[in-house]
Amino acid sequence: METHAFHIVLVEPVIPQNTGSIARLCACTGAVLHLIHPLGFQVDEASVRRAGLDYWPHVQVRNHDSWDAFLEAEKPKRLFFFSKFGDRSFWNESFKQKPTYFVFGSETKGLPEHLWKRYPELFLKVPMRTEIVRSLNLAQCASVVLYEALRQDGFSAGIGSDELS
């Protein structure tokens, strides 16, 4: 199996536009997109075509029936979970060890309680002014995190900093 540096994992996403934006992010950066079911929308060929996601064939999407199925298939050694309730900022983490999996929860429910109980020390947050807004959009958060990881990696994961426009 080909090894990719960075993986975006969406646990039970419900808003198709966010998943579409994150799929575009993965197409732009070479990251792998993992979808943990159940999803709040369809990802069949007709739905993707109807949504105009012409970049979808360029995204490596891996579907998993559950969190346990994801663990069995991927055997990830380096996981980070993102929530506005995380104990520490992601700015202070090093993402140089690869492969790295960035895990995000549902837009409406966040990450399931069983993940908080199993991985409490791996929860991070993207700093923001919570007195102004309640949270960042899921796709925005994934973008911020992934591009910070790419920056730390010297953009060696498939795109070069000189190629960014």
C-alpha positions in Angstrom: 0.0 0.0 0.0 1.3 3.4 -0.9 2.2 5.6 2.1 0.8 9.1 2.3 2.1 11.7 4.7 -1.2 13.2 5.8 -4.7 11.8 6.2 -7.9 13.7 7.0 -10.4 11.5 8.8 -14.1 12.7 9.1 -16.1 10.8 11.7 -19.8 10.7 10.6 -19.9 14.0 8.7 -23.4 15.3 7.9 -23.0 18.3 5.6 -22.0 17.3 2.1 -20.7 20.7 1.2 -18.1 20.5 4.0 -17.0 17.0 2.8 -16.8 18.3 -0.7 -14.6 21.2 0.4 -12.3 18.9 2.3 -12.2 16.5 -0.7 -11.0 19.5 -2.8 -8.4 20.3 -0.1 -7.2 16.6 -0.3 -7.0 16.8 -4.1 -4.9 20.0 -3.9 -2.5 18.6 -1.3 -2.3 14.8 -1.9 -3.8 14.0 1.5 -6.0 10.9 1.8 -9.7 11.4 2.9 -11.2 8.9 5.2 -15.0 8.8 5.7 -16.2 7.0 8.8 -19.8 5.9 8.4 -22.7 6.5 8.8 -22.7 9.7 6.6 -25.5 12.2 6.5 -25.4 12.1 2.6 -24.8 9.9 -0.4 -21.3 9.6 -2.0 -22.3 7.5 -5.0 -21.2 8.4 -8.5 -24.5 10.0 -9.4 -24.5 12.2 -6.3 -20.9 13.3 -6.9 -21.6 14.1 -10.5 -24.8 16.0 -9.7 -22.8 18.1 -7.1 -20.3 19.1 -9.8 -17.3 17.6 -7.9 -15.1 17.2 -11.0 -12.0 16.8 -8.8 -13.5 13.8 -7.0 -11.7 11.2 -9.2 -8.4 12.8 -8.0 -9.1 12.3 -4.3 -8.1 9.1 -2.6 -11.2 8.4 -0.6 -11.3 5.5 1.8 -14.7 4.6 3.3 -14.9 2.8 6.7 -18.1 1.3 8.2 -17.0 2.3 11.7 -14.1 3.6 13.8 -13.0 0.1 14.6 -13.1 -0.8 10.8 -10.9 2.3 10.2 -8.4 1.2 12.9 -8.3 -2.3 11.5 -7.8 -1.2 7.9 -5.3 1.7 8.5 -3.5 0.7 11.8 -2.7 4.3 12.4 0.2 5.0 14.7 -0.1 8.8 14.9 -3.5 10.3 15.5 -4.6 13.8 16.4 -8.2 14.7 17.2 -9.6 18.2 16.8 -12.3 19.9 18.8 -12.9 23.4 20.1 -12.8 21.6 23.5 -9.3 20.3 23.1 -6.9 21.0 25.9 -4.1 22.5 23.9 -3.4 24.3 20.7 -2.3 22.5 17.6 0.4 25.2 17.1 2.6 23.6 19.7 2.6 20.1 18.0 5.0 18.7 15.6 3.5 17.0 12.6 6.8 15.9 11.1 6.5 12.2 11.9 4.5 10.5 9.2 2.0 9.2 8.4 -0.2 11.4 10.5 -4.0 11.2 10.8 -6.1 14.3 11.6 -9.5 13.3 12.9 -12.5 15.6 12.9 -16.0 15.0 14.1 -19.5 15.6 12.9 -20.5 19.2 12.3 -23.5 18.8 14.6 -22.2 16.4 17.3 -18.5 16.7 17.3 -16.4 13.6 18.0 -18.1 10.7 19.8 -17.6 10.2 23.5 -15.8 6.9 23.1 -13.0 8.7 21.3 -12.7 11.3 24.1 -12.4 8.4 26.6 -9.9 6.4 24.6 -7.6 9.2 23.4 -8.0 12.1 25.9 -4.3 13.2 25.5 -4.6 13.5 21.7 -7.3 16.2 21.5 -6.1 19.5 20.1 -7.9 22.8 19.2 -7.4 25.5 16.7 -7.3 28.7 18.7 -10.2 31.1 18.1 -12.2 33.8 19.8 -15.0 31.8 21.2 -16.7 34.8 22.7 -17.3 36.0 19.1 -18.2 32.8 17.3 -19.0 29.3 18.5 -16.7 27.4 16.2 -14.8 27.3 12.9 -16.4 25.6 9.9 -15.2 22.0 9.6 -13.6 22.5 6.2 -11.8 25.7 7.4 -10.4 23.8 10.4 -9.2 20.9 8.3 -7.5 23.4 5.9 -5.7 25.3 8.7 -4.4 22.1 10.3 -3.4 20.4 7.0 -1.5 23.4 5.7 0.3 23.8 9.0 1.4 20.2 8.8 2.5 20.8 5.2 4.4 23.9 6.2 6.2 22.0 9.0 7.0 19.3 6.5 8.6 21.8 4.1 5.8 21.0 1.6 7.5 17.8 0.6 4.3 15.8 0.7 3.5 16.4 -3.0 3.3 20.1 -3.3 6.1 22.7 -3.2 6.0 26.0 -1.4 7.1 27.6 -4.7 4.1 26.0 -6.5 1.6 27.8 -4.2 0.0 30.8 -5.8 
